[in-house]
Amino acid sequence: MDKRYQVFVSSTFTDLKEERAKVSQAVMELDCFPAGMELFPAIDVEQLEFIKKVIDDCDYYLLIIEGRYGSVSEGGLSYTEMEYDYAISKEIKAIVFIHQHPEAIPFGKSEQEAGLRTKLDAFRNKASTGRLVKYWNNADELAGLVTTSLSKTIKIYPAIGWVRADATTINLAVAEELARLSKENSELNEQIKKLTNADDLATLARELTETTYDFTINNEIRTLQLADIFMTICMPDENLGLEIVNQLVRQHGGESFRKIRSKLILFDLLHTERSGNREEIKMTSKGKQLYLILDKART
């Protein structure tokens, strides 16, 4: 199945536009989706919360550090460092790319304030500890390192990734439901096989008598035989019969009633007929014979 990965590219923005463009191109050439600060080049706390949601959907995280620490939040950390901390807290596989020679970075692309330089050094040390780190000197070299490092990381640490909706033949929920229905169908077919082979109405009557269901009627839990329910569906009276049918329809949106009706249809005891816009339940010939046997047993 063709799978693609989303990669978050994190860095300061205005000073690394060329580098980010080439990194994004490298990511796309690996058939991955780049995501990052291009969404919000001017970031604030509210936008950071949105970016966290973007990071949540990403499979890998790339951090690029050159000579700027970046915009600082009220808490004292740069938004770039906050992105990094969040990605690590979510256990997203991270690759760090640090400029190899900070002293060679042009004056205009370096931090001028001593406090910010100290924060940048601390961030650089934190990001390079316990992570895959690569050192770069120019934009082209950085893009090449991203290509080799990311492709190797994907191979060693495959993530969940993204798959086209029309390429997904079946999802887990549908698979589980089909497995459940298949099991239920097999069990019913096995019961029918036993009864059909015997072609014994007495055996079928015993099967319906031994099969029971629990229902809450008038705030009381009552156990009813499938035989009782069969007779009630066929010939409901004004008392218990109608109440049972109403309870069956009300419970679970009628699911219980539909399952029981389907079972009786599979036993060839009932069938449905259309009368205008209504669907009526009728007894089959076999159902009528069984009804007489059950009715006689109760008198």
VEXKEZA-983413 format. One line per 8 residues: number of its first residue (from 0); their letters; for each residue x, y, z of C-alpha. Coordinates in Angstrom, 3 decimals. Layout:
<pts>
NUM> A> X/Y/Z | ...
</pts>
This chain:
<pts>
0> MDKRYQVF> 0.000/0.000/0.000 | 1.411/3.376/-1.065 | 2.065/5.340/2.115 | 3.314/8.910/2.500 | 4.596/10.722/5.560 | 4.059/14.239/6.857 | 7.214/15.986/8.051 | 7.238/19.075/10.249
8> VSSTFTDL> 10.078/21.511/9.457 | 10.899/23.725/12.442 | 13.291/26.699/12.523 | 13.404/30.431/12.784 | 11.770/31.856/9.678 | 12.939/35.093/8.104 | 16.659/34.261/8.320 | 16.269/30.735/6.888
16> KEERAKVS> 13.836/31.206/4.000 | 16.246/29.819/1.389 | 17.218/26.878/3.585 | 13.591/26.047/4.389 | 12.625/26.183/0.706 | 15.338/23.702/-0.243 | 14.554/21.450/2.707 | 10.865/21.425/1.772
24> QAVMELDC> 11.802/20.518/-1.797 | 13.980/17.668/-0.521 | 11.124/16.398/1.645 | 8.708/16.451/-1.306 | 11.211/14.583/-3.496 | 10.997/11.776/-0.921 | 7.218/11.687/-1.543 | 6.563/13.247/1.857
32> FPAGMELF> 4.483/16.265/2.839 | 6.359/19.185/4.442 | 4.577/21.283/7.063 | 5.735/24.130/9.276 | 6.073/27.836/9.828 | 4.972/28.742/6.300 | 1.485/28.389/7.784 | 2.147/31.221/10.240
40> PAIDVEQL> 5.359/33.150/9.595 | 4.364/35.540/12.419 | 3.575/33.298/15.358 | 1.843/33.926/18.650 | 0.453/31.768/21.448 | -2.888/31.147/19.732 | -1.212/30.110/16.500 | 1.199/27.883/18.433
48> EFIKKVID> -1.767/25.880/19.699 | -2.842/25.337/16.091 | 0.695/24.344/15.105 | 0.697/21.776/17.917 | -2.262/20.139/16.214 | -0.288/20.116/12.961 | 2.641/18.481/14.771 | 0.238/15.873/16.187
56> DCDYYLLI> -0.544/14.821/12.612 | 3.121/14.630/11.567 | 5.194/11.466/11.384 | 8.658/13.060/11.615 | 10.124/16.327/12.910 | 13.081/18.251/11.476 | 14.752/21.007/13.498 | 17.099/23.466/11.774
64> IEGRYGSV> 19.312/25.715/13.919 | 21.584/28.425/12.559 | 22.401/31.726/14.302 | 19.040/33.021/15.586 | 17.120/31.934/18.675 | 13.857/33.375/17.356 | 10.847/35.166/18.778 | 10.531/34.670/22.525
72> SEGGLSYT> 7.250/33.943/24.293 | 6.184/35.404/27.619 | 7.537/32.263/29.259 | 11.062/33.046/28.074 | 11.386/30.298/25.443 | 11.389/30.836/21.705 | 8.475/29.439/19.769 | 10.908/27.240/17.835
80> EMEYDYAI> 12.126/25.673/21.085 | 8.535/25.262/22.254 | 7.711/23.429/19.014 | 10.695/21.166/19.588 | 9.763/20.431/23.198 | 6.214/19.600/22.151 | 7.313/17.251/19.364 | 9.637/15.403/21.760
88> SKEIKAIV> 6.868/15.152/24.364 | 4.688/13.481/21.702 | 7.532/11.032/20.963 | 7.755/12.052/17.305 | 11.018/10.908/15.726 | 13.199/14.013/15.436 | 16.262/14.827/13.332 | 18.312/17.907/14.247
96> FIHQHPEA> 20.382/19.944/11.772 | 22.804/22.445/13.372 | 25.068/24.908/11.599 | 28.579/23.527/11.881 | 30.425/26.844/12.300 | 28.351/29.398/14.247 | 31.298/31.814/14.209 | 31.133/31.929/10.407
104> IPFGKSEQ> 27.470/32.901/10.271 | 27.005/36.429/8.845 | 26.476/39.171/11.414 | 22.965/39.912/10.154 | 21.869/36.311/10.709 | 23.227/36.021/14.267 | 21.772/36.999/17.623 | 23.086/40.344/18.814
112> EAGLRTKL> 21.800/40.211/22.384 | 23.912/38.290/24.876 | 20.845/36.872/26.602 | 19.464/35.438/23.382 | 22.865/34.013/22.431 | 22.948/32.234/25.793 | 19.466/30.818/25.194 | 20.479/29.721/21.688
120> DAFRNKAS> 23.563/27.905/23.012 | 21.459/26.140/25.633 | 18.876/25.158/23.018 | 21.598/23.906/20.679 | 23.058/21.741/23.448 | 19.643/20.370/24.422 | 18.659/19.534/20.847 | 21.953/17.793/20.109
128> TGRLVKYW> 21.707/15.483/23.135 | 20.202/12.063/22.522 | 19.078/12.893/18.965 | 20.224/12.188/15.443 | 22.261/15.331/14.683 | 23.746/16.469/11.392 | 25.913/19.562/10.853 | 25.612/21.775/7.797
136> NNADELAG> 27.291/24.847/6.281 | 25.034/25.970/3.418 | 21.527/25.479/2.052 | 22.485/22.898/-0.592 | 24.433/20.790/1.894 | 21.519/21.005/4.341 | 19.038/19.758/1.711 | 21.307/16.807/0.895
144> LVTTSLSK> 21.623/15.893/4.563 | 17.844/16.042/4.945 | 17.409/13.651/2.000 | 19.829/11.017/3.317 | 18.909/11.340/7.001 | 15.143/11.369/6.520 | 15.109/8.465/4.060 | 17.234/6.376/6.454
152> TIKIYPAI> 15.028/7.309/9.427 | 11.884/6.341/7.523 | 13.431/2.984/6.685 | 14.554/2.246/10.260 | 11.604/3.860/12.059 | 8.533/3.557/9.794 | 5.669/5.682/11.104 | 1.894/5.476/10.639
160> GWVRADAT> 1.870/7.696/7.561 | -0.999/8.647/5.277 | -2.814/6.588/2.655 | -5.216/7.807/-0.020 | -8.797/7.172/1.010 | -9.599/5.345/-2.237 | -6.557/3.118/-1.727 | -7.790/1.933/1.629
168> TINLAVAE> -9.869/-1.103/0.797 | -11.250/-1.560/4.271 | -10.817/0.038/7.664 | -10.484/-1.668/11.007 | -14.014/-0.957/12.170 | -15.522/-2.425/8.996 | -13.216/-5.446/9.232 | -14.273/-6.122/12.807
176> ELARLSKE> -17.958/-5.795/11.911 | -17.579/-8.136/8.933 | -15.761/-10.663/11.119 | -18.563/-10.494/13.696 | -21.267/-10.897/11.067 | -19.375/-13.735/9.425 | -19.078/-15.571/12.728 | -22.754/-15.002/13.509
184> NSELNEQI> -23.745/-16.181/10.032 | -21.621/-19.321/10.376 | -23.207/-20.167/13.708 | -26.719/-19.691/12.326 | -25.950/-21.724/9.219 | -24.612/-24.503/11.402 | -27.812/-24.520/13.431 | -29.912/-24.484/10.264
192> KKLTNADD> -27.858/-27.315/8.784 | -28.529/-29.499/11.801 | -32.231/-28.726/11.772 | -32.662/-28.978/8.014 | -30.869/-32.297/7.790 | -33.082/-33.704/10.473 | -36.162/-31.948/9.080 | -37.668/-32.521/12.467
200> LATLAREL> -40.166/-29.979/13.737 | -39.881/-31.422/17.233 | -36.147/-30.721/17.223 | -36.800/-27.204/15.973 | -39.425/-26.656/18.679 | -36.923/-27.762/21.309 | -34.277/-25.434/19.836 | -36.620/-22.445/20.082
208> TETTYDFT> -37.639/-23.399/23.606 | -34.042/-23.672/24.808 | -32.959/-20.370/23.243 | -33.723/-17.455/25.577 | -33.393/-13.658/25.636 | -33.503/-11.216/28.543 | -35.697/-8.118/28.288 | -36.696/-5.340/30.638
216> INNEIRTL> -40.493/-5.153/30.755 | -42.238/-2.842/33.224 | -38.894/-2.308/34.987 | -38.484/-6.065/35.481 | -35.901/-8.263/33.776 | -37.731/-11.152/32.137 | -36.292/-14.166/30.361 | -38.279/-15.160/27.292
224> QLADIFMT> -37.950/-18.207/25.135 | -37.445/-17.758/21.424 | -40.524/-19.950/21.026 | -42.601/-17.397/22.969 | -41.228/-14.546/20.874 | -41.958/-16.469/17.654 | -45.563/-17.039/18.665 | -45.921/-13.426/19.810
232> ICMPDENL> -44.644/-12.037/16.512 | -47.033/-14.287/14.604 | -50.122/-13.840/16.766 | -49.650/-10.888/19.176 | -52.429/-10.501/21.742 | -53.473/-7.401/23.636 | -51.369/-8.110/26.704 | -47.862/-9.513/26.924
240> GLEIVNQL> -47.451/-10.124/23.210 | -47.699/-6.515/22.085 | -45.549/-5.337/24.987 | -42.769/-7.759/24.018 | -42.810/-6.590/20.415 | -42.741/-2.938/21.489 | -39.811/-3.614/23.837 | -37.906/-5.415/21.094
248> VRQHGGES> -38.318/-2.501/18.721 | -37.431/0.118/21.342 | -34.300/-1.598/22.618 | -31.152/-0.617/20.709 | -33.156/1.049/17.976 | -34.882/-2.220/17.072 | -31.591/-4.112/16.663 | -32.697/-6.944/18.982
256> FRKIRSKL> -35.951/-7.377/17.050 | -34.156/-7.390/13.686 | -31.676/-10.044/14.838 | -34.420/-12.302/16.199 | -36.580/-11.826/13.108 | -33.603/-12.638/10.865 | -32.962/-15.789/12.836 | -36.566/-16.932/12.465
264> ILFDLLHT> -36.452/-16.154/8.735 | -33.281/-18.233/8.393 | -35.080/-21.083/10.145 | -37.708/-20.779/7.349 | -40.402/-19.997/9.909 | -41.131/-16.434/8.772 | -40.943/-14.410/5.590 | -41.681/-10.764/4.765
272> ERSGNREE> -44.078/-9.333/2.217 | -44.539/-5.778/0.975 | -48.024/-4.299/1.329 | -47.900/-0.797/-0.087 | -45.304/1.035/1.972 | -45.477/-1.489/4.784 | -43.486/-4.641/5.339 | -45.572/-7.434/6.819
280> IKMTSKGK> -44.271/-10.528/8.589 | -45.932/-13.798/7.556 | -45.551/-17.368/8.715 | -44.221/-19.873/6.207 | -45.822/-23.285/5.816 | -43.157/-24.681/8.114 | -43.771/-21.837/10.559 | -47.496/-22.612/10.677
288> QLYLILDK> -46.772/-26.261/11.452 | -44.383/-25.314/14.226 | -46.831/-22.771/15.625 | -49.453/-25.506/15.982 | -46.982/-27.773/17.760 | -45.946/-25.040/20.202 | -49.516/-23.909/20.770 | -50.624/-27.486/21.470
296> ART> -47.781/-27.931/23.959 | -49.039/-24.918/25.929 | -52.658/-26.104/26.195
</pts>
